[in-house]
Amino acid sequence: KRKREMDRTIDGLMSDSSTEHVLEQSVRPRELSDAEVDNRVIVVGGGLGGLATACTLAARGYAVVLCDKNNWTGGKAAVYEEDGFRFDMGPTILTIPAVLKRIFDEANQPLETALDLVPLDPQWRSFFDDGTTLDLHADVEMMRKELEKFSPGSGAGDGYSRFMDLAKKLHKISDDFFFWKSIGGLKDMFDPKRSVTISMLREVMRMRPGHSVSGTVRSYVPDSRAAQMLDHYTQYVGSCPESSPAVLCGIAHMQSNDGVWYPRGGTAAVPKALTKLALRLGVEIRTNTAIRQILVENKRAIGVLTADGETIRGGAVVSNSDSVRTHQELLDGRPRKRFLGRRNYEPACSGVVLYLGVNRRYDQLLHHNFVFSGDPHKEFDAIYRKGEPAPDPTCYVCAPAATEPEVAPPGCESLYVLVHTPYLRPHHKWSDMLPGYRDRIIEKLKQTAGLEDIEEHIVVEHALTPQDIQDRYHVLDGAIYGLASHGRFLGAFKPSNRSPDVEGLYMAGGSAHPGPGMPMVLMSGWIAGDCVDQDRVVEPIGSINQSTCVAS
């Protein structure tokens, strides 16, 4: 009953702060000719990746129709509001704003005219089981000094500086070989027009193949608490640092160099801005339009079939749906068999999210906070190996009211609490599991973050479980972050943005290259659009004069 009430309330309260209000104000475009209809691009799913694809292609002059099963765009980047409290429902941390800038640059629109981005530094606060706290600063030298005070005599400060030197090199390798192009495996990282040189092979070896994030971090930073903090960069990709490849340590430099930002209006302001841009560029956005099948003829994508039985013709299809479920449910025959047989697709972790409106603020909290478990190995063993919720979990807590007071009534706070859990297993019954685990999370906040009186001050409370996430967002086994990045050699690779099995079919989103997290999902959408443009399976026809949302 509680879940049904929550879903009904969420769907009913999304209008003004989400994209639904934007879509209601749009108008119908001109009719396309038959030739233009066959030449347009169909985007399946209006999450961040799908919106990025639509904006990129429309800015380059392509006709684009975007279909989403929901009555809003933005996917997980949605909003929940109740009694003056406003919560971002999904992602809350925005890094690497240069990715967003590149998408807006496609349309010659300055990013700062679309979004008000507020820098956050310290980037987050860490609470440890022994009662200590540690703030993460963007400046490496400041962080080095902070660590020398935090762990005197351990060498943690100098070790952190050397770790960040490594992270900078790994970041550069990602920029040079991994980002901004369709990658599905190691061979795709190199330009086939250029011969492989010794210097290229040297760069590959600098990725530290065979080494894990966890092992690499601890080889530089001996303090267990500081290492635990650095481990959690891999939580952006929903994976275990003990099983993830060392190249993901480059995330540390990406965040330090490019910063952590808060979009005023919450992270839902990002899809709202992208939706506005898409509409201005002439994208036809069709909400309440679920897709039943991607139509393929002579090994080429030729359109989609909606759940209502309508055929939407086009010359290319970009799926912003989960890449595995796209092949399992929207494709059949040889393309489905080849994709599913290509590798083992392990879902990333899921999570429990608590949305807590409290009638006070907690001065010890920054905007972003991590309340760490006492033993990370036991925590990861439970989640990633045993497939069970961790008895002593790490809690991520977002407390945005100090940055944007409008998220809550005066003197109040809209707390977002996320605890990672295993992806859904057949025996998980979260309707039964949630009450006890909710109490465990609250107890953790009391014990480790000092929120001792929190239960007395909760005036609004809702939750999302892995089952809710699965049902609401149609993801693989409730995974928040698409596919896991496990495997010390090839764990960073996700399915390619350009389908090797169906001409004119492309993938965007957290379960396609380059993976999950807001900037990577946005980059994935840009890459998919750029691939369509490069491949010329359709031709640009110029911008459509007016924009629309067609609701069915």
LOTILO-378724 format. One record per residue (C-alpha): x, y, z; chain. Coordinates in nm, 4 decimals, always signed. Layout:
LOTILO-378724
          u          v          w   chain
          X          Y          Z       A
...
end
This chain:
LOTILO-378724
          u          v          w   chain
    +0.0000    +0.0000    +0.0000       A
    +0.2789    +0.2419    +0.0928       A
    +0.4532    +0.1825    -0.2403       A
    +0.1312    +0.2417    -0.4383       A
    +0.0654    +0.5629    -0.2476       A
    +0.4203    +0.6809    -0.3094       A
    +0.4077    +0.6105    -0.6825       A
    +0.0730    +0.7846    -0.7150       A
    +0.1956    +1.0848    -0.5156       A
    +0.5228    +1.1122    -0.7070       A
    +0.3531    +1.0977    -1.0454       A
    +0.1011    +1.3583    -0.9350       A
    +0.3532    +1.6084    -0.8010       A
    +0.6159    +1.6216    -1.0744       A
    +0.4744    +1.9007    -1.2937       A
    +0.6241    +2.2369    -1.2054       A
    +0.9722    +2.1211    -1.0978       A
    +1.0183    +1.8583    -1.3680       A
    +1.0039    +1.8475    -1.7451       A
    +0.6310    +1.7753    -1.7620       A
    +0.5490    +2.1460    -1.7283       A
    +0.7926    +2.2300    -2.0101       A
    +0.6397    +1.9694    -2.2372       A
    +0.2861    +2.0956    -2.1769       A
    +0.3834    +2.4376    -2.3151       A
    +0.5135    +2.3071    -2.6485       A
    +0.3383    +2.3134    -2.9852       A
    +0.3079    +2.0822    -3.2832       A
    +0.5716    +2.1002    -3.5617       A
    +0.5091    +2.1065    -3.9315       A
    +0.4220    +1.7769    -4.1001       A
    +0.7132    +1.5848    -4.2502       A
    +0.7089    +1.4474    -4.6010       A
    +0.7300    +1.0704    -4.6503       A
    +1.0950    +1.1029    -4.7496       A
    +1.1705    +1.3029    -4.4348       A
    +0.9851    +1.0532    -4.2148       A
    +1.1953    +0.7665    -4.3507       A
    +1.5056    +0.9798    -4.2938       A
    +1.4506    +1.0773    -3.9314       A
    +1.6133    +0.9423    -3.6160       A
    +1.3992    +0.7751    -3.3489       A
    +1.5263    +0.7961    -2.9904       A
    +1.3767    +0.5348    -2.7564       A
    +1.3799    +0.6758    -2.4039       A
    +1.4077    +1.0321    -2.2814       A
    +1.6608    +0.9923    -2.0040       A
    +1.9716    +1.2101    -1.9925       A
    +2.1391    +0.9995    -2.2622       A
    +1.8404    +1.0135    -2.4954       A
    +1.8011    +1.3893    -2.4483       A
    +2.1729    +1.4401    -2.5206       A
    +2.1408    +1.2372    -2.8418       A
    +1.8300    +1.4257    -2.9524       A
    +1.9861    +1.7676    -2.8891       A
    +2.3126    +1.6758    -3.0619       A
    +2.1430    +1.5432    -3.3751       A
    +1.8815    +1.8185    -3.3962       A
    +2.1538    +2.0808    -3.3634       A
    +2.3260    +1.9200    -3.6628       A
    +2.0102    +1.9414    -3.8701       A
    +1.8558    +1.5969    -3.8329       A
    +1.4862    +1.5289    -3.7845       A
    +1.4437    +1.3586    -3.4468       A
    +1.1458    +1.2043    -3.2692       A
    +1.1972    +1.1020    -2.9059       A
    +0.9587    +0.8541    -2.7418       A
    +0.9305    +0.7959    -2.3670       A
    +0.6891    +0.5742    -2.1758       A
    +0.6585    +0.8310    -1.8955       A
    +0.4812    +1.1662    -1.8958       A
    +0.8126    +1.3389    -1.8239       A
    +1.1634    +1.3319    -1.9649       A
    +1.4845    +1.2866    -1.7696       A
    +1.4471    +0.9249    -1.6551       A
    +1.5897    +0.8802    -1.3060       A
    +1.6678    +1.2532    -1.2805       A
    +1.3144    +1.3200    -1.1582       A
    +1.1696    +1.5248    -0.8715       A
    +0.9524    +1.4442    -0.5727       A
    +0.7725    +1.7205    -0.3806       A
    +0.5531    +1.7141    -0.0717       A
    +0.4534    +1.9760    +0.1879       A
    +0.7188    +2.2240    +0.0766       A
    +1.0004    +1.9668    +0.0607       A
    +1.1660    +1.8998    -0.2757       A
    +1.3877    +1.5991    -0.3446       A
    +1.5982    +1.4960    -0.6421       A
    +1.4877    +1.1357    -0.6848       A
    +1.7921    +0.9999    -0.8673       A
    +2.1398    +1.1415    -0.9289       A
    +2.2477    +1.4273    -0.7016       A
    +2.6177    +1.4793    -0.7850       A
    +2.7115    +1.6629    -1.1051       A
    +3.0742    +1.6497    -1.2197       A
    +3.2545    +1.7310    -1.5452       A
    +3.0184    +2.0096    -1.6624       A
    +3.2289    +2.0310    -1.9801       A
    +3.0210    +1.7405    -2.1135       A
    +2.7026    +1.9421    -2.0790       A
    +2.8788    +2.2435    -2.2275       A
    +2.9737    +2.0432    -2.5355       A
    +2.6103    +1.9442    -2.5916       A
    +2.4884    +2.3025    -2.5594       A
    +2.7762    +2.4194    -2.7804       A
    +2.6298    +2.2034    -3.0576       A
    +2.3382    +2.4470    -3.0629       A
    +2.5585    +2.7537    -3.0058       A
    +2.3910    +2.8135    -2.6709       A
    +2.6093    +2.9053    -2.3715       A
    +2.5569    +2.6578    -2.0884       A
    +2.5409    +2.9386    -1.8323       A
    +2.2255    +3.0759    -1.9957       A
    +2.0500    +2.7412    -1.9421       A
    +2.1775    +2.6334    -1.5990       A
    +2.2988    +2.8077    -1.2858       A
    +2.5774    +2.5810    -1.1614       A
    +2.7039    +2.6310    -0.8064       A
    +3.0530    +2.4937    -0.7225       A
    +3.0789    +2.2831    -0.4073       A
    +3.4078    +2.2741    -0.2147       A
    +3.4667    +2.0858    +0.0104       A
    +3.3201    +1.8359    -0.2297       A
    +3.1961    +1.6064    +0.0425       A
    +3.2396    +1.5184    +0.4105       A
    +3.3264    +1.1687    +0.5282       A
    +3.2063    +1.0313    +0.8629       A
    +3.3930    +0.7279    +0.9952       A
    +3.3007    +0.4615    +1.2471       A
    +3.5682    +0.5797    +1.4923       A
    +3.4049    +0.9227    +1.5224       A
    +3.6473    +1.1090    +1.2955       A
    +3.5503    +1.3179    +0.9929       A
    +3.7434    +1.4120    +0.6803       A
    +3.6511    +1.6678    +0.4148       A
    +3.7447    +1.6111    +0.0508       A
    +3.8871    +1.9262    -0.1097       A
    +3.9350    +1.9832    -0.4811       A
    +4.2819    +2.1341    -0.4356       A
    +4.5379    +1.8532    -0.4171       A
    +4.7866    +2.0444    -0.2027       A
    +4.5176    +2.1459    +0.0464       A
    +4.4042    +1.7843    +0.0621       A
    +4.7619    +1.6687    +0.1161       A
    +4.7951    +1.8997    +0.4177       A
    +4.4561    +1.7918    +0.5471       A
    +4.5611    +1.4267    +0.5333       A
    +4.8916    +1.4977    +0.7099       A
    +4.6901    +1.6441    +0.9995       A
    +4.4281    +1.3698    +0.9825       A
    +4.6795    +1.0845    +0.9861       A
    +5.0137    +1.2205    +1.1143       A
    +5.3214    +1.0142    +1.0417       A
    +5.1437    +0.7709    +0.8095       A
    +5.2559    +0.9289    +0.4830       A
    +4.8923    +0.9579    +0.3735       A
    +4.9366    +1.3165    +0.2530       A
    +5.2332    +1.2517    +0.0252       A
    +5.0763    +0.9240    -0.0828       A
    +4.7620    +1.1105    -0.1832       A
    +4.9659    +1.3522    -0.3956       A
    +5.1310    +1.0629    -0.5774       A
    +4.7947    +0.8905    -0.6178       A
    +4.6546    +1.2043    -0.7757       A
    +4.9517    +1.2160    -1.0159       A
    +4.8538    +0.8646    -1.1248       A
    +4.4862    +0.9656    -1.1465       A
    +4.5838    +1.2571    -1.3730       A
    +4.7639    +1.0203    -1.6106       A
    +4.4700    +0.7785    -1.6113       A
    +4.2341    +1.0678    -1.6812       A
    +4.4461    +1.1687    -1.9800       A
    +4.4453    +0.8116    -2.1128       A
    +4.0656    +0.8123    -2.0884       A
    +4.0490    +1.1440    -2.2745       A
    +4.2898    +1.0257    -2.5444       A
    +4.1636    +0.6721    -2.6044       A
    +3.8298    +0.6126    -2.4311       A
    +3.6015    +0.9156    -2.4266       A
    +3.4002    +1.0821    -2.7042       A
    +3.3916    +0.7817    -2.9379       A
    +3.2127    +0.4489    -2.9635       A
    +3.4072    +0.1832    -2.7721       A
    +3.3072    -0.1757    -2.7108       A
    +3.6442    -0.3347    -2.6366       A
    +4.0183    -0.2804    -2.6277       A
    +4.0645    -0.2804    -3.0050       A
    +3.8153    +0.0047    -3.0467       A
    +4.0407    +0.2364    -2.8468       A
    +4.2859    +0.2709    -3.1329       A
    +4.2368    +0.4416    -3.4683       A
    +4.2425    +0.1640    -3.7321       A
    +4.3958    +0.4120    -3.9775       A
    +4.7029    +0.4415    -3.7574       A
    +4.9439    +0.1609    -3.6792       A
    +4.9812    +0.0559    -3.3176       A
    +5.3058    +0.2011    -3.1831       A
    +5.5188    +0.1229    -2.8806       A
    +5.4035    +0.4503    -2.7227       A
    +5.0408    +0.3415    -2.7593       A
    +5.1137    +0.0082    -2.5940       A
    +5.2971    +0.1940    -2.3185       A
    +4.9828    +0.4016    -2.2594       A
    +4.7753    +0.0846    -2.2328       A
    +5.0121    -0.0522    -1.9688       A
    +4.9754    +0.2719    -1.7737       A
    +4.6110    +0.1761    -1.7280       A
    +4.7478    -0.0775    -1.4747       A
    +4.5702    -0.3796    -1.6259       A
    +4.5271    -0.6557    -1.3700       A
    +4.5170    -0.4134    -1.0771       A
    +4.2055    -0.3146    -0.8843       A
    +4.0927    +0.0261    -0.7635       A
    +4.1104    -0.0869    -0.4020       A
    +4.4608    -0.2313    -0.4313       A
    +4.5896    +0.0713    -0.6192       A
    +4.4473    +0.3166    -0.3660       A
    +4.6043    +0.1312    -0.0728       A
    +4.9420    +0.1102    -0.2435       A
    +4.9537    +0.4910    -0.2242       A
    +4.7408    +0.5833    +0.0795       A
    +4.8061    +0.3663    +0.3882       A
    +4.5423    +0.5222    +0.6163       A
    +4.2431    +0.2882    +0.6022       A
    +3.9883    +0.5679    +0.6464       A
    +4.1315    +0.7864    +0.3692       A
    +4.1555    +0.4794    +0.1441       A
    +3.7911    +0.4004    +0.2149       A
    +3.6983    +0.7528    +0.1076       A
    +3.8944    +0.7182    -0.2184       A
    +3.7406    +0.3749    -0.2849       A
    +3.4061    +0.5431    -0.3199       A
    +3.4812    +0.7059    -0.6523       A
    +3.3797    +0.3677    -0.7924       A
    +3.0366    +0.4175    -0.6376       A
    +2.9654    +0.6522    -0.9272       A
    +2.9633    +0.3352    -1.1377       A
    +2.7910    +0.1114    -0.8810       A
    +3.0727    -0.1394    -0.8571       A
    +3.3014    -0.3000    -0.6013       A
    +3.6427    -0.1265    -0.5779       A
    +3.8019    -0.4623    -0.4983       A
    +3.6885    -0.5976    -0.8369       A
    +3.7009    -0.2862    -1.0565       A
    +3.9955    -0.2001    -1.2846       A
    +4.2528    +0.0521    -1.1661       A
    +4.1881    +0.2819    -1.4629       A
    +3.8767    +0.3999    -1.2770       A
    +4.1107    +0.5764    -1.0324       A
    +4.1160    +0.8445    -1.3018       A
    +3.7741    +0.9537    -1.1706       A
    +3.9567    +1.1110    -0.8748       A
    +4.1371    +1.3572    -1.1023       A
    +3.8259    +1.4228    -1.3102       A
    +3.6445    +1.5349    -0.9957       A
    +3.9376    +1.7288    -0.8516       A
    +4.0125    +1.9024    -1.1806       A
    +3.6581    +1.9714    -1.3035       A
    +3.4827    +2.0130    -0.9708       A
    +3.1538    +1.9090    -0.8122       A
    +2.8573    +2.1278    -0.9000       A
    +2.4993    +2.1777    -0.7928       A
    +2.2495    +2.2961    -1.0562       A
    +2.0155    +2.5459    -0.8925       A
    +1.6754    +2.3793    -0.9036       A
    +1.8390    +2.0429    -0.8336       A
    +1.9781    +1.7897    -1.0776       A
    +1.6320    +1.7744    -1.2375       A
    +1.7209    +2.1178    -1.3789       A
    +1.9551    +1.9357    -1.6191       A
    +1.6896    +1.7337    -1.8091       A
    +1.4601    +2.0360    -1.7902       A
    +1.7236    +2.2497    -1.9676       A
    +1.7943    +1.9741    -2.2216       A
    +1.4229    +1.9285    -2.2902       A
    +1.3844    +2.3002    -2.3547       A
    +1.6846    +2.2903    -2.5873       A
    +1.5506    +1.9854    -2.7734       A
    +1.2130    +2.1506    -2.8264       A
    +1.3715    +2.4723    -2.9507       A
    +1.5778    +2.2669    -3.1965       A
    +1.2640    +2.1018    -3.3358       A
    +1.2738    +1.7612    -3.1674       A
    +0.9331    +1.5945    -3.1572       A
    +0.8908    +1.4564    -2.8055       A
    +0.6229    +1.1932    -2.7597       A
    +0.5563    +1.1133    -2.3957       A
    +0.3345    +0.8277    -2.2744       A
    +0.4683    +0.6325    -2.5721       A
    +0.6144    +0.2975    -2.4719       A
    +0.8006    +0.0988    -2.7375       A
    +0.7234    -0.2688    -2.7930       A
    +0.9736    -0.3521    -3.0686       A
    +1.2587    -0.2088    -3.2739       A
    +1.1792    -0.2930    -3.6349       A
    +1.4615    -0.4446    -3.8382       A
    +1.4556    -0.5241    -4.2087       A
    +1.7521    -0.6639    -4.4037       A
    +1.9713    -0.6216    -4.0921       A
    +1.8872    -0.2517    -4.0723       A
    +1.6747    -0.0567    -3.8207       A
    +1.3733    +0.0960    -3.9976       A
    +1.1575    +0.2164    -3.7095       A
    +0.9761    +0.1141    -3.3929       A
    +0.6431    -0.0359    -3.2950       A
    +0.4706    +0.1278    -2.9980       A
    +0.2865    -0.0558    -2.7230       A
    -0.0349    +0.0778    -2.8754       A
    +0.0448    -0.0842    -3.2108       A
    +0.1557    +0.2280    -3.3988       A
    +0.4507    +0.1999    -3.6374       A
    +0.6884    +0.4961    -3.6275       A
    +0.9154    +0.4899    -3.9312       A
    +1.2699    +0.6173    -3.9364       A
    +1.6132    +0.5634    -4.0806       A
    +1.7996    +0.5131    -3.7520       A
    +1.7117    +0.4158    -3.3940       A
    +1.8963    +0.5153    -3.0783       A
    +1.7967    +0.3173    -2.7690       A
    +1.8321    +0.4990    -2.4389       A
    +1.6728    +0.2006    -2.2708       A
    +1.8935    -0.0446    -2.0809       A
    +2.1166    -0.2070    -2.3442       A
    +2.0561    -0.5624    -2.2213       A
    +1.6805    -0.5197    -2.1927       A
    +1.6785    -0.3510    -2.5342       A
    +1.8139    -0.6713    -2.6864       A
    +1.6108    -0.9042    -2.4649       A
    +1.2762    -0.7319    -2.5170       A
    +1.2859    -0.5031    -2.8222       A
    +1.4904    -0.7170    -3.0618       A
    +1.4745    -1.0818    -3.1606       A
    +1.6472    -1.3316    -3.3820       A
    +2.0153    -1.3074    -3.4662       A
    +2.0845    -0.9550    -3.3243       A
    +1.9465    -1.0563    -2.9867       A
    +2.1363    -1.3853    -2.9826       A
    +2.4672    -1.2280    -3.0865       A
    +2.4494    -0.9487    -2.8296       A
    +2.3517    -1.1713    -2.5380       A
    +2.6201    -1.4253    -2.6317       A
    +2.8969    -1.1675    -2.6577       A
    +2.9752    -1.1453    -2.2860       A
    +2.8362    -1.1890    -1.9376       A
    +2.6321    -0.8802    -1.8490       A
    +2.6423    -0.8338    -1.4724       A
    +2.4081    -0.5655    -1.3341       A
    +2.5625    -0.2941    -1.1202       A
    +2.4361    -0.2551    -0.7662       A
    +2.0942    -0.1265    -0.6720       A
    +1.9993    +0.0750    -0.3663       A
    +1.7507    +0.1890    -0.1081       A
    +1.6739    +0.5610    -0.1137       A
    +1.5092    +0.7392    +0.1773       A
    +1.3577    +1.0835    +0.1177       A
    +1.3380    +1.2451    +0.4615       A
    +1.1863    +1.5860    +0.5183       A
    +1.3059    +1.6974    +0.8623       A
    +1.1963    +2.0066    +1.0554       A
    +1.5489    +2.1049    +1.1535       A
    +1.8965    +2.1249    +1.0003       A
    +2.2137    +1.9443    +1.1010       A
    +2.5178    +2.1718    +1.1065       A
    +2.7616    +1.8807    +1.0819       A
    +2.6380    +1.7944    +0.7310       A
    +2.7765    +1.9438    +0.4125       A
    +2.5830    +1.9317    +0.0856       A
    +2.7310    +1.5852    +0.0093       A
    +2.8254    +1.3381    +0.2833       A
    +2.9374    +0.9777    +0.3131       A
    +2.8695    +0.7923    +0.6369       A
    +3.1043    +0.4989    +0.6062       A
    +3.0729    +0.1400    +0.7230       A
    +3.3112    +0.0082    +0.9836       A
    +3.4577    -0.2573    +0.7520       A
    +3.4462    -0.1946    +0.3750       A
    +3.5567    -0.5486    +0.2898       A
    +3.2638    -0.7001    +0.4805       A
    +3.0288    -0.4432    +0.3268       A
    +3.1405    -0.5196    -0.0305       A
    +3.1436    -0.8933    +0.0368       A
    +2.7784    -0.8791    +0.1401       A
    +2.6626    -0.6613    -0.1497       A
    +2.8699    -0.7886    -0.4417       A
    +2.9573    -1.1490    -0.3531       A
    +2.6830    -1.2771    -0.1240       A
    +2.4107    -1.0682    -0.2882       A
    +2.2632    -0.9473    +0.0413       A
    +2.2172    -0.6014    +0.1971       A
    +2.5171    -0.5048    +0.4092       A
    +2.4489    -0.5292    +0.7855       A
    +2.6680    -0.2211    +0.8372       A
    +2.6119    -0.0101    +0.5252       A
    +2.7704    +0.3066    +0.3953       A
    +2.5122    +0.5841    +0.3629       A
    +2.5373    +0.8695    +0.1155       A
    +2.3506    +1.1726    +0.2506       A
    +2.2623    +1.4813    +0.0464       A
    +2.1596    +1.7889    +0.2469       A
    +2.1012    +2.0639    -0.0122       A
    +1.9176    +2.3313    +0.1910       A
    +2.2319    +2.5280    +0.2803       A
    +2.3080    +2.5594    -0.0927       A
    +1.9478    +2.6165    -0.2024       A
    +1.7126    +2.7017    +0.0870       A
    +1.4091    +2.6680    -0.1419       A
    +1.4297    +2.2853    -0.1266       A
    +1.2597    +2.2873    +0.2155       A
    +1.0501    +2.5107    +0.4412       A
    +1.2506    +2.7660    +0.6463       A
    +1.4792    +2.5989    +0.8977       A
    +1.4070    +2.2537    +0.7523       A
    +1.6044    +2.0101    +0.5363       A
    +1.5289    +1.7680    +0.2536       A
    +1.7579    +1.4748    +0.3246       A
    +1.8287    +1.2249    +0.0485       A
    +1.9817    +0.9045    +0.1872       A
    +2.1138    +0.6354    -0.0483       A
    +2.2460    +0.2969    +0.0606       A
    +2.3804    +0.0612    -0.2038       A
    +2.2340    -0.2870    -0.2070       A
    +2.2728    -0.5909    -0.4346       A
    +2.0861    -0.5944    -0.7605       A
    +1.7602    -0.7876    -0.7319       A
    +1.7816    -1.1592    -0.6608       A
    +1.4794    -1.3927    -0.6903       A
    +1.4532    -1.4307    -0.3134       A
    +1.4561    -1.0570    -0.2387       A
    +1.1154    -0.9377    -0.1192       A
    +1.1717    -0.5719    -0.0487       A
    +0.8148    -0.5143    +0.0679       A
    +0.9127    -0.7324    +0.3646       A
    +1.2778    -0.6272    +0.3869       A
    +1.2387    -0.2488    +0.3797       A
    +1.1029    -0.1761    +0.7310       A
    +1.3915    -0.3505    +0.9064       A
    +1.6554    -0.2150    +0.6721       A
    +1.5133    +0.1374    +0.6982       A
    +1.5613    +0.1154    +1.0743       A
    +1.9192    -0.0058    +1.0262       A
    +1.9943    +0.2922    +0.8004       A
    +1.8464    +0.5372    +1.0512       A
    +2.0504    +0.3768    +1.3286       A
    +2.3671    +0.4153    +1.1192       A
    +2.2956    +0.7871    +1.0720       A
    +2.2492    +0.8238    +1.4459       A
    +2.5633    +0.6344    +1.5424       A
    +2.8163    +0.7534    +1.2852       A
    +2.6906    +1.0919    +1.1603       A
    +2.5552    +1.2166    +1.4931       A
    +2.1951    +1.2547    +1.3747       A
    +2.0822    +1.1244    +1.7128       A
    +1.7387    +1.2851    +1.7175       A
    +1.6518    +1.2392    +1.3493       A
    +1.3452    +1.0216    +1.4037       A
    +1.1875    +1.2885    +1.6225       A
    +1.2145    +1.5425    +1.3402       A
    +1.0993    +1.3458    +1.0329       A
    +0.7804    +1.5045    +0.8987       A
    +0.7904    +1.3652    +0.5420       A
    +0.9223    +1.0184    +0.4552       A
    +0.9189    +0.8075    +0.1407       A
    +1.1424    +0.5349    +0.0039       A
    +1.2509    +0.3650    -0.3150       A
    +1.3641    +0.0025    -0.2991       A
    +1.5427    -0.2026    -0.5660       A
    +1.2050    -0.3417    -0.6687       A
    +1.0625    +0.0106    -0.7015       A
    +1.3622    +0.1141    -0.9127       A
    +1.3135    -0.1898    -1.1349       A
    +0.9424    -0.1218    -1.1821       A
    +0.9682    +0.2536    -1.2219       A
    +1.2700    +0.2792    -1.4535       A
    +1.2631    -0.0560    -1.6362       A
    +1.6293    -0.1276    -1.5615       A
    +1.8117    -0.4597    -1.5423       A
    +1.7399    -0.6310    -1.2084       A
    +1.6914    -0.2988    -1.0313       A
    +2.0437    -0.1789    -1.1106       A
    +2.0882    +0.1947    -1.0583       A
    +2.4090    +0.2207    -1.2602       A
    +2.3533    -0.0068    -1.5584       A
    +2.6220    -0.2730    -1.5860       A
    +2.8924    -0.3460    -1.3303       A
    +3.2528    -0.2458    -1.4015       A
    +3.3951    -0.5681    -1.2623       A
    +3.7045    -0.7338    -1.4089       A
    +4.0560    -0.6021    -1.3521       A
    +4.1433    -0.6172    -1.7213       A
    +3.8247    -0.5384    -1.9153       A
    +3.5824    -0.4196    -1.6480       A
    +3.5704    -0.0631    -1.7795       A
    +3.4225    -0.1679    -2.1154       A
    +3.0490    -0.1474    -2.1790       A
    +2.8476    -0.2335    -2.4922       A
    +2.9413    -0.0168    -2.7874       A
    +2.7275    +0.2842    -2.8812       A
    +2.7207    +0.1612    -3.2405       A
    +2.5525    -0.1772    -3.2753       A
    +2.7775    -0.4299    -3.4531       A
    +2.4698    -0.6401    -3.5341       A
    +2.2089    -0.4007    -3.6765       A
    +2.2901    -0.1176    -3.9142       A
    +2.1385    +0.2082    -3.7980       A
    +2.0962    +0.0962    -3.4338       A
    +2.2786    +0.2806    -3.1561       A
    +2.2930    +0.2695    -2.7744       A
    +2.2997    +0.5517    -2.5214       A
    +2.2784    +0.5572    -2.1430       A
    +2.4446    +0.4121    -1.8351       A
    +2.4524    +0.0547    -1.9707       A
    +2.6360    +0.1605    -2.2876       A
    +2.9817    +0.3122    -2.3355       A
    +3.1301    +0.4949    -2.1445       A
    +2.9038    +0.3888    -1.8570       A
    +2.7021    +0.5325    -1.5678       A
    +2.7094    +0.8611    -1.3788       A
    +2.5615    +1.1874    -1.5043       A
    +2.8553    +1.3085    -1.7188       A
    +2.9196    +0.9654    -1.8701       A
    +2.5527    +0.9115    -1.9542       A
    +2.5405    +1.2541    -2.1199       A
    +2.8611    +1.1741    -2.3080       A
    +2.7097    +0.8417    -2.4141       A
    +2.4195    +1.0284    -2.5705       A
    +2.6508    +1.2661    -2.7513       A
    +2.8592    +0.9741    -2.8828       A
    +2.5496    +0.7927    -3.0116       A
    +2.4379    +1.1073    -3.1935       A
    +2.7848    +1.1640    -3.3348       A
    +2.7939    +0.8036    -3.4615       A
    +2.4646    +0.8571    -3.6462       A
    +2.6107    +1.1708    -3.8010       A
    +2.9367    +0.9964    -3.8992       A
    +2.7660    +0.6899    -4.0443       A
    +2.5199    +0.8892    -4.2563       A
    +2.2596    +0.6141    -4.2473       A
    +2.0245    +0.9138    -4.2552       A
    +2.0824    +1.2609    -4.3916       A
    +2.0247    +1.5934    -4.2124       A
    +1.7173    +1.7734    -4.3418       A
    +1.7522    +2.1031    -4.1571       A
    +1.5823    +2.2145    -3.8404       A
    +1.2065    +2.1876    -3.7998       A
    +1.0445    +2.5281    -3.7529       A
    +0.8504    +2.4618    -3.4351       A
    +0.8718    +2.2208    -3.1444       A
    +0.6282    +1.9851    -2.9839       A
    +0.5275    +1.7370    -2.7259       A
    +0.2640    +1.4918    -2.8457       A
    +0.1040    +1.3094    -2.5517       A
    -0.1019    +1.0016    -2.6197       A
end
